């Protein structure tokens, strides 16, 4: 597992590196938090990012949060001090673990594990949400197509659904695709 450490202090980065090496993790890339950091992260292609900031300004935090939103990777952030607003911004930006005043060599691996697990849990929830949204959109599309068929052909709902299902099977397509085609066709035909 490749781990990127972002830190402007070589001393603090060494503490994190040592903690990771002690845990048997050796594929480590250290990136300083200077301009060009995003390009360096892209080149490194890490699976996990550990960010350590001593006393970050609001601008520095915003830059790191923008990076974390774009990465779609587990991110653990260590800061020396924080406030409620900054913590909320970190969570909103997708930081998986936000540790205040907790940089200690022996804590690095457990924090890393936590960040990975929280990221995976969030990714599963996001996938489930996207699947549910897609299913709801498909259902809405099918319901609209059934209504069109019922109106145009003077049939009941089960018969309209049967027509959709039969066409989907004949054409080896999803029912929602057939329904979408019916809606599009109806929109093009208008009141003709």
C-alpha positions in Angstrom: 0.0 0.0 0.0 1.5 3.3 -1.1 1.1 6.1 1.5 1.7 9.8 0.8 2.7 12.0 3.7 2.1 15.7 3.2 3.9 17.9 5.7 6.0 21.0 5.5 8.2 19.8 8.4 10.7 17.1 7.7 10.8 16.3 11.5 7.1 15.7 11.7 7.1 13.7 8.5 9.9 11.5 9.9 7.7 10.7 13.0 4.9 9.6 10.7 7.3 7.6 8.4 8.8 5.9 11.4 5.4 5.0 12.8 4.4 3.5 9.4 7.7 1.6 9.0 7.3 0.2 12.6 3.9 -1.1 11.4 5.5 -2.8 8.4 4.4 -0.2 5.8 7.4 0.8 3.7 5.9 2.2 0.4 6.0 5.8 1.6 6.2 9.1 -0.3 6.8 12.3 1.5 5.5 15.5 -0.1 6.0 18.9 1.3 2.9 21.1 1.4 4.2 23.7 -1.0 2.8 24.7 -4.4 3.0 21.8 -6.8 1.7 19.5 -4.1 -1.3 18.4 -6.2 0.9 17.4 -9.1 3.3 15.5 -6.8 0.3 13.7 -5.3 -0.9 12.7 -8.8 2.5 11.4 -9.7 2.8 9.4 -6.4 -0.6 7.8 -6.9 -1.0 6.9 -3.2 -3.7 4.7 -1.9 -3.8 6.6 1.4 -2.9 10.2 2.3 -1.7 11.4 5.7 -1.6 15.2 6.1 0.1 16.8 9.1 -0.4 20.5 9.7 1.0 22.4 12.7 -1.1 25.5 12.9 -2.8 25.8 9.6 -4.3 29.1 8.4 -7.8 29.1 6.8 -6.3 29.4 3.3 -4.0 26.5 3.9 -6.9 24.4 5.2 -9.0 25.3 2.2 -6.2 24.2 -0.2 -5.9 20.9 1.6 -9.6 20.4 1.7 -9.8 21.0 -2.1 -7.1 18.4 -2.6 -9.0 15.9 -0.4 -12.2 16.4 -2.3 -10.5 15.7 -5.6 -8.5 12.6 -4.4 -11.2 10.1 -3.6 -8.8 8.3 -1.3 -8.7 7.7 2.5 -7.2 10.8 4.1 -6.1 11.2 7.7 -5.3 14.8 8.8 -3.3 15.6 11.9 -3.5 19.2 13.3 -2.2 20.7 16.5 -5.4 22.8 17.1 -8.8 23.1 15.6 -12.2 24.6 16.1 -15.7 23.4 15.4 -16.0 25.1 12.0 -12.6 23.7 10.8 -13.6 20.2 11.9 -16.9 20.4 10.1 -15.1 21.6 7.0 -12.7 18.7 7.1 -15.5 16.2 7.4 -17.4 17.9 4.5 -14.2 17.7 2.4 -14.0 14.0 2.8 -11.2 13.7 5.4 -11.7 10.2 6.9 -9.8 10.8 10.2 -9.3 14.3 11.6 -6.9 14.1 14.6 -6.3 17.1 16.8 -3.1 17.2 18.9 -2.5 13.5 18.5 0.7 13.0 16.5 2.5 10.2 18.2 4.5 7.5 16.4 2.5 4.6 18.0 -0.8 6.1 17.0 0.0 6.4 13.3 -1.0 2.9 12.2 -4.3 2.8 14.2 -5.3 6.2 12.7 -4.4 4.9 9.2 -6.6 1.8 9.7 -9.4 4.0 10.9 -9.1 6.3 7.9 -9.2 3.4 5.5 -12.2 1.7 7.2 -14.2 5.0 7.4 -13.4 5.7 3.8 -14.6 2.3 2.7 -17.7 2.6 4.8 -18.5 6.0 3.3 -17.8 4.6 -0.2 -20.2 1.7 0.4 -22.9 4.2 1.6 -22.3 6.4 -1.3 -22.6 3.5 -3.7 -25.8 2.4 -2.0 -27.2 5.9 -2.2 -26.4 6.1 -5.9 -28.0 2.8 -6.5 -31.1 3.8 -4.7 -31.3 7.1 -6.6 -30.9 5.2 -9.9 -33.6 2.7 -8.9 -35.9 5.6 -8.0 -35.3 7.3 -11.3 -35.8 4.1 -13.2 -39.1 3.5 -11.3 -40.3 7.0 -12.1 -39.4 6.5 -15.8 -41.2 3.2 -15.9 -44.3 4.7 -14.2 -44.4 7.6 -16.7 -44.1 5.1 -19.6 -46.8 3.0 -18.2 -49.1 6.0 -17.9 -48.4 6.9 -21.6 -49.1 3.4 -22.7 -52.3 3.3 -20.6 -53.5 6.5 -22.1 -52.5 5.9 -25.7 -53.7 2.2 -25.8 -56.5 2.3 -23.3 -55.0 -0.5 -21.2 -54.6 -1.1 -17.5 -51.4 -0.8 -15.5 -50.4 -4.6 -15.4 -50.9 -4.8 -19.2 -48.8 -1.7 -19.8 -46.0 -3.1 -17.6 -46.3 -6.4 -19.4 -45.7 -4.6 -22.7 -42.7 -2.9 -21.4 -41.3 -6.1 -19.9 -41.9 -8.1 -23.1 -40.2 -5.4 -25.3 -37.2 -5.3 -22.9 -36.8 -9.1 -23.1 -37.2 -9.1 -27.0 -34.6 -6.3 -27.4 -32.3 -7.5 -24.5 -32.5 -4.1 -22.8 -33.5 -2.9 -19.4 -37.1 -2.0 -18.8 -36.1 1.5 -17.8 -34.4 1.9 -21.2 -37.6 0.9 -23.0 -39.6 3.2 -20.8 -37.2 6.1 -21.6 -37.6 5.5 -25.3 -41.4 5.6 -24.9 -41.2 8.9 -23.0 -38.9 10.4 -25.6 -41.1 9.2 -28.4 -44.2 10.6 -26.7 -42.4 13.9 -26.3 -41.5 14.0 -29.9 -45.0 13.1 -31.1 -46.7 15.6 -28.8 -50.4 15.8 -29.4 -50.3 14.5 -33.0 
